[in-house]
Amino acid sequence: MMPPTPLAAMLVLPSAPLLRPRLGLGPSSSRARGPALRALPRRLELWHPRLAAVESGPPPSQPSAPPPQPSSELLGGISGLDAGLGGDGGGGGGDGGGDADLGWVRAFPHVLTASMANFLFGYHIGVMNGPIEDIARELGFQGNPFLQGLVVSIFIVGAFFGSLGSSALVDYLGCKRTLQIDSIPLILGAFISAQAHSMDEMLLGRFLVGIGIGVNTVLVPIYISEVAPTKYRGTLGTLCQIGTCLGIIAALSLGIPSESDPHWWRTMLYAACVPGFFIVVGMQFAVESPRWLAKVGRLDDARKVVENIWGVSEAEKAMEEMKSVVANDDSQASWSELLAEPHNRVALIGGSLFFLQQFAGINGVLYFSSLTFRDVGITSGVLASLYVGITNFGGALVASNLMDKQGRKNLLIGSYLGMAFAMFLIVFSISFPLDEGVGHTLSITGTLLYIFTFAVGAGPVTGIIIPELSSARTRSKVMGFSFTVHWVCNFLVGLYFLELVKSFGVGAVYAGFGGVSLLSALFAYNFIVETKGRSLEEIEMSMSPAAPGERK
């Protein structure tokens, strides 16, 4: 078995990190939704041609509820991260109105705190890139490529189980508490790895870290999608990608001394404990998802969060929409519900997006990039990885600026077309007789272009759009299923990439990646719909089979 390289793990998920239990498609709730469905001002055409856009009048006015008395837990979160922001948060809701377009400001501290989990994800991706040989030498498995690959890939195995079990934790505990509890395996696993004196201890530590990362990559995108104001949901969602990129860059930068100090890897792994403590403390002051609060019946607390984060002017409309999807349904979703409409369509899209993302070759390109850089004289693997990480980060910044302007679908299609072009550019440089300098230049250009275009769309959009399309009731399970598909495909690509290159050559494998990228763009064009500017509840209503006039 060919071991997956550390660089092969350098995929940014969007995750990451990236949101929980929602109620709402049971039979009793379908009857209760009728008035709310007709009251929604906008419709999202989600499943052409079966679902069509519907325009209706403004929602009926509702009597204002008396001022709620929030829980002490809620007050702690709001006062902690929002202190000093002042005002009533006007302009922070769905429309983002106001003289200064700063509707994202009040949500930003909470989202940023959660996205620290993605920073930790990126750090653990990059931490093994440089010192794996030193670890193998000190722990007694040097020269055994299978065991070296196992130390790297056991992380993915743990992430698979973490993603699979994440929905139960989120549905029961909510996003805030789950993030705090999930920091335990992250801190413990990093500590065990740092003080490991045998391969078994290292494997145990990496497996525990993988479990924590598996939960977080599911949780953080859901939390951000449920806390962020509608207008800024896409932009704030890219913090998962940005956090992962920064974590990779931090690990690679901190790993530079490992080239001269064979024991430096222990310092790097001890340092991985620190972000976990920040997550535990920071989330104590963050708000809980208002959608989860509404689901479990804490409507007053949910309203308080909405007023504080989105603005008082948005509270009434937002609460009516939330009530419409959780009305008369307080049960937990089961995995079998992913086999029924409309959840099966969303689960199929989520799994397909991650399948295509992985087999479009991101991990293979990241692995082979070190050899590409070596051909042009950059012999340091850490330095080559830093170039890749900085390019990835630059693409994520572009995505954050475009996500709520160009929309998810356009970015996804453009990203995969750019990735296909980059792949075919590299194939051209490899397959045709060119001047050596020209060939190397085209290879470097194609590699960096591929990584940049991936970071603009295929990386962040995949993690953002799946929770947006999912119903409140099944959001955590759809995300859990989608990320388990991701981890399986991630493992398979890392396992067989070198074998495929050895059997068919780099040019043929890269041409295959380019073909999958084109297929992914076609899939996005036909099956992905635009979700920007629509509340999660509005999207869910539009997809509901019970929605009148939605089917043709």
QUIJOBEL-V904857 format. One record per backbone hydrogen bond with DSSP energy under -0.5 kcal/mol. NH is the residue of the N-H (numbers start at 0). CO is the residue of the C=O. If there is no record, write none. Layout:
BEGIN
nh=NH co=CO
nh=NH co=CO
END
This chain:
BEGIN
nh=7 co=4
nh=8 co=4
nh=8 co=5
nh=9 co=6
nh=10 co=8
nh=12 co=10
nh=13 co=14
nh=14 co=12
nh=14 co=15
nh=15 co=13
nh=21 co=471
nh=29 co=25
nh=30 co=26
nh=31 co=27
nh=32 co=28
nh=32 co=29
nh=33 co=29
nh=33 co=30
nh=36 co=32
nh=37 co=33
nh=38 co=34
nh=39 co=35
nh=39 co=36
nh=44 co=42
nh=45 co=43
nh=49 co=46
nh=50 co=46
nh=51 co=549
nh=69 co=67
nh=74 co=70
nh=75 co=71
nh=76 co=72
nh=77 co=73
nh=78 co=74
nh=79 co=75
nh=80 co=76
nh=80 co=284
nh=81 co=77
nh=82 co=78
nh=84 co=81
nh=91 co=88
nh=91 co=309
nh=100 co=98
nh=101 co=99
nh=104 co=101
nh=107 co=103
nh=108 co=104
nh=110 co=106
nh=111 co=107
nh=112 co=108
nh=113 co=109
nh=114 co=110
nh=115 co=111
nh=115 co=112
nh=116 co=113
nh=117 co=114
nh=118 co=114
nh=119 co=115
nh=120 co=116
nh=121 co=117
nh=122 co=118
nh=123 co=119
nh=124 co=120
nh=125 co=121
nh=126 co=122
nh=128 co=125
nh=129 co=125
nh=130 co=126
nh=131 co=127
nh=132 co=129
nh=134 co=130
nh=135 co=131
nh=136 co=132
nh=137 co=133
nh=138 co=134
nh=139 co=135
nh=140 co=135
nh=141 co=135
nh=143 co=140
nh=144 co=142
nh=147 co=143
nh=148 co=144
nh=149 co=145
nh=150 co=146
nh=151 co=147
nh=152 co=148
nh=153 co=149
nh=154 co=151
nh=155 co=152
nh=156 co=152
nh=157 co=153
nh=158 co=154
nh=159 co=155
nh=160 co=156
nh=161 co=157
nh=162 co=158
nh=163 co=159
nh=164 co=160
nh=165 co=161
nh=165 co=162
nh=166 co=162
nh=168 co=164
nh=169 co=165
nh=170 co=166
nh=171 co=167
nh=172 co=168
nh=173 co=168
nh=173 co=169
nh=176 co=172
nh=177 co=173
nh=178 co=174
nh=179 co=175
nh=180 co=176
nh=181 co=177
nh=182 co=178
nh=182 co=179
nh=183 co=180
nh=185 co=181
nh=186 co=182
nh=187 co=183
nh=188 co=184
nh=189 co=185
nh=190 co=186
nh=191 co=187
nh=192 co=188
nh=193 co=189
nh=194 co=190
nh=195 co=192
nh=201 co=197
nh=202 co=198
nh=203 co=199
nh=204 co=200
nh=205 co=201
nh=206 co=202
nh=207 co=203
nh=208 co=204
nh=209 co=205
nh=210 co=206
nh=211 co=207
nh=212 co=208
nh=213 co=209
nh=214 co=210
nh=215 co=211
nh=216 co=212
nh=217 co=213
nh=218 co=214
nh=219 co=215
nh=220 co=17
nh=221 co=217
nh=222 co=17
nh=222 co=218
nh=223 co=219
nh=224 co=220
nh=225 co=221
nh=226 co=222
nh=227 co=223
nh=230 co=92
nh=231 co=228
nh=232 co=228
nh=232 co=229
nh=235 co=231
nh=236 co=232
nh=237 co=233
nh=237 co=234
nh=238 co=235
nh=239 co=236
nh=241 co=237
nh=242 co=238
nh=243 co=239
nh=244 co=240
nh=245 co=241
nh=246 co=242
nh=247 co=243
nh=248 co=244
nh=249 co=245
nh=250 co=246
nh=251 co=247
nh=252 co=248
nh=253 co=249
nh=254 co=250
nh=255 co=252
nh=256 co=253
nh=257 co=254
nh=258 co=255
nh=259 co=256
nh=260 co=256
nh=261 co=259
nh=263 co=260
nh=265 co=262
nh=266 co=262
nh=266 co=263
nh=267 co=263
nh=268 co=264
nh=269 co=265
nh=270 co=266
nh=271 co=267
nh=272 co=269
nh=273 co=270
nh=274 co=270
nh=275 co=271
nh=276 co=272
nh=276 co=273
nh=277 co=273
nh=278 co=274
nh=279 co=275
nh=280 co=276
nh=281 co=277
nh=282 co=278
nh=283 co=279
nh=283 co=280
nh=284 co=280
nh=284 co=281
nh=292 co=288
nh=293 co=289
nh=294 co=290
nh=295 co=291
nh=296 co=293
nh=297 co=292
nh=298 co=296
nh=301 co=297
nh=302 co=298
nh=303 co=299
nh=304 co=300
nh=305 co=301
nh=306 co=302
nh=307 co=303
nh=308 co=304
nh=309 co=305
nh=310 co=305
nh=311 co=87
nh=313 co=310
nh=314 co=310
nh=314 co=311
nh=315 co=311
nh=317 co=313
nh=318 co=314
nh=319 co=315
nh=320 co=316
nh=321 co=317
nh=322 co=318
nh=323 co=319
nh=324 co=320
nh=324 co=321
nh=325 co=321
nh=326 co=322
nh=328 co=325
nh=336 co=333
nh=337 co=334
nh=338 co=335
nh=339 co=336
nh=343 co=339
nh=344 co=341
nh=345 co=341
nh=346 co=342
nh=347 co=343
nh=348 co=344
nh=349 co=345
nh=350 co=346
nh=351 co=347
nh=352 co=348
nh=353 co=349
nh=354 co=350
nh=355 co=351
nh=356 co=352
nh=357 co=353
nh=358 co=354
nh=359 co=355
nh=360 co=357
nh=361 co=356
nh=364 co=360
nh=365 co=361
nh=366 co=362
nh=367 co=363
nh=368 co=364
nh=369 co=365
nh=369 co=366
nh=371 co=367
nh=372 co=368
nh=373 co=369
nh=374 co=370
nh=375 co=371
nh=375 co=372
nh=376 co=373
nh=377 co=372
nh=378 co=376
nh=380 co=378
nh=383 co=379
nh=384 co=380
nh=385 co=381
nh=386 co=382
nh=387 co=383
nh=388 co=384
nh=389 co=385
nh=390 co=386
nh=391 co=387
nh=392 co=388
nh=393 co=389
nh=394 co=390
nh=395 co=391
nh=396 co=392
nh=397 co=393
nh=398 co=394
nh=399 co=395
nh=400 co=396
nh=401 co=397
nh=402 co=398
nh=404 co=401
nh=405 co=401
nh=406 co=401
nh=406 co=402
nh=410 co=406
nh=411 co=407
nh=412 co=408
nh=413 co=409
nh=414 co=410
nh=415 co=411
nh=416 co=412
nh=417 co=413
nh=418 co=414
nh=419 co=415
nh=420 co=416
nh=421 co=417
nh=422 co=418
nh=423 co=419
nh=424 co=420
nh=425 co=421
nh=426 co=422
nh=427 co=423
nh=428 co=424
nh=429 co=425
nh=430 co=426
nh=431 co=427
nh=433 co=431
nh=438 co=434
nh=439 co=435
nh=440 co=436
nh=441 co=437
nh=442 co=438
nh=443 co=439
nh=444 co=440
nh=445 co=441
nh=446 co=442
nh=447 co=443
nh=448 co=444
nh=449 co=445
nh=450 co=446
nh=451 co=447
nh=452 co=448
nh=453 co=449
nh=454 co=450
nh=455 co=451
nh=456 co=452
nh=457 co=452
nh=458 co=453
nh=460 co=456
nh=461 co=456
nh=461 co=457
nh=462 co=458
nh=463 co=459
nh=464 co=460
nh=465 co=461
nh=466 co=462
nh=467 co=463
nh=468 co=464
nh=469 co=465
nh=474 co=470
nh=477 co=473
nh=478 co=474
nh=479 co=475
nh=480 co=476
nh=481 co=477
nh=482 co=478
nh=483 co=479
nh=484 co=480
nh=485 co=481
nh=486 co=482
nh=487 co=483
nh=488 co=484
nh=489 co=485
nh=490 co=486
nh=491 co=487
nh=492 co=488
nh=493 co=489
nh=494 co=490
nh=495 co=491
nh=496 co=492
nh=499 co=495
nh=500 co=496
nh=501 co=497
nh=502 co=498
nh=503 co=499
nh=504 co=499
nh=504 co=500
nh=508 co=504
nh=509 co=505
nh=510 co=506
nh=511 co=507
nh=512 co=508
nh=513 co=509
nh=514 co=510
nh=515 co=511
nh=516 co=512
nh=517 co=513
nh=518 co=514
nh=519 co=515
nh=520 co=516
nh=521 co=517
nh=522 co=518
nh=523 co=519
nh=524 co=520
nh=525 co=521
nh=526 co=522
nh=527 co=523
nh=532 co=229
nh=533 co=530
nh=538 co=534
nh=539 co=535
nh=540 co=536
nh=541 co=537
nh=542 co=538
nh=543 co=539
nh=543 co=540
nh=546 co=543
nh=549 co=546
nh=551 co=49
END
